[in-house]
Amino acid sequence: MRCAADSAQSPVQSKATITRTRSRHGKRFGVGWDVLWLSIFALLVVFLVAALVSINKSSLDAVTKLVWAVLALLFPIIGPVVWFVDKSSNRSSVPPRTRAQQ
């Protein structure tokens, strides 16, 4: 059961909580930090999806594609970076085909 003293303190506590929440980002930036983190998160999601599409379109066998996809999902920052670096290094180490070979 609430007493009169509890109800008198509730508005003060909630106002302090609101003030503390507003000031956690600093007075100078405000919502800017939230926008920055949201943008970084969105770019990481786009990068991960691009890596998964690239893995799917590659000429690897199904098991290797699955391993790469799982690695990209388990390590969403490092996995796609390693995939794109490995993909580009494999592409440059293979000699280009001539018309006679095609």
C-alpha positions as CSV (number, residue, x, y, z in Angstrom):
1,M,0.0,0.0,0.0
2,R,1.3,3.4,-0.9
3,C,1.5,6.2,1.6
4,A,1.4,9.9,1.0
5,A,5.1,10.2,1.4
6,D,5.7,7.7,-1.5
7,S,3.4,9.5,-3.9
8,A,5.0,12.8,-3.0
9,Q,8.5,11.5,-4.0
10,S,7.5,9.7,-7.2
11,P,7.3,12.9,-9.4
12,V,10.7,14.0,-8.1
13,Q,12.2,10.7,-8.8
14,S,10.8,10.4,-12.3
15,K,11.9,13.9,-13.1
16,A,15.5,13.0,-12.0
17,T,15.4,9.9,-14.1
18,I,14.3,11.8,-17.1
19,T,17.1,14.4,-16.6
20,R,19.6,11.6,-16.1
21,T,18.4,9.9,-19.3
22,R,18.6,13.1,-21.4
23,S,22.1,14.0,-20.2
24,R,23.7,10.6,-20.8
25,H,24.7,11.6,-24.3
26,G,25.9,15.0,-23.4
27,K,24.3,18.4,-23.9
28,R,26.3,19.1,-27.1
29,F,25.3,16.1,-29.3
30,G,21.8,15.1,-28.1
31,V,20.3,12.7,-30.5
32,G,23.4,12.7,-32.8
33,W,24.9,9.8,-31.0
34,D,21.8,7.7,-31.6
35,V,21.8,8.6,-35.3
36,L,25.5,7.8,-35.6
37,W,25.1,4.3,-33.9
38,L,22.0,3.6,-36.0
39,S,23.9,4.5,-39.2
40,I,26.9,2.3,-38.3
41,F,24.5,-0.6,-37.5
42,A,22.7,-0.2,-40.8
43,L,26.0,-0.2,-42.7
44,L,27.1,-3.3,-41.0
45,V,23.8,-5.0,-41.8
46,V,24.2,-4.0,-45.5
47,F,27.8,-5.2,-45.5
48,L,26.7,-8.6,-44.0
49,V,23.9,-9.0,-46.5
50,A,26.2,-8.1,-49.4
51,A,28.7,-10.8,-48.2
52,L,25.9,-13.4,-47.9
53,V,24.7,-12.6,-51.4
54,S,28.3,-12.8,-52.7
55,I,28.8,-16.1,-50.9
56,N,25.6,-17.5,-52.4
57,K,26.6,-16.4,-56.0
58,S,30.1,-17.8,-55.7
59,S,31.2,-20.9,-57.6
60,L,32.0,-22.8,-54.4
61,D,30.4,-26.1,-53.5
62,A,27.4,-26.1,-51.1
63,V,29.3,-27.2,-48.0
64,T,31.9,-24.4,-48.4
65,K,29.2,-21.9,-49.0
66,L,27.5,-23.0,-45.8
67,V,30.7,-22.7,-43.8
68,W,31.4,-19.2,-45.1
69,A,27.8,-18.2,-44.4
70,V,27.9,-19.5,-40.9
71,L,31.2,-17.7,-40.3
72,A,29.8,-14.5,-41.6
73,L,26.8,-14.8,-39.4
74,L,28.8,-15.8,-36.3
75,F,31.3,-13.0,-36.8
76,P,29.3,-10.2,-38.5
77,I,32.1,-7.8,-38.7
78,I,35.2,-9.9,-39.3
79,G,33.5,-12.7,-41.3
80,P,32.4,-10.5,-44.3
81,V,35.8,-8.7,-44.3
82,V,37.7,-12.0,-44.4
83,W,35.3,-13.3,-47.2
84,F,35.9,-10.3,-49.4
85,V,39.6,-10.3,-48.8
86,D,39.9,-14.0,-49.5
87,K,37.6,-13.7,-52.5
88,S,39.7,-11.0,-54.1
89,S,43.0,-12.8,-53.3
90,N,41.7,-16.0,-54.9
91,R,40.6,-14.0,-58.0
92,S,44.0,-12.4,-58.4
93,S,45.9,-15.6,-58.0
94,V,44.0,-17.4,-60.8
95,P,45.5,-16.6,-64.2
96,P,42.9,-15.1,-66.6
97,R,41.5,-17.3,-69.3
98,T,42.4,-16.7,-72.9
99,R,40.0,-17.1,-75.7
100,A,41.5,-20.4,-76.7
101,Q,40.8,-21.9,-73.2
102,Q,37.2,-20.8,-73.3
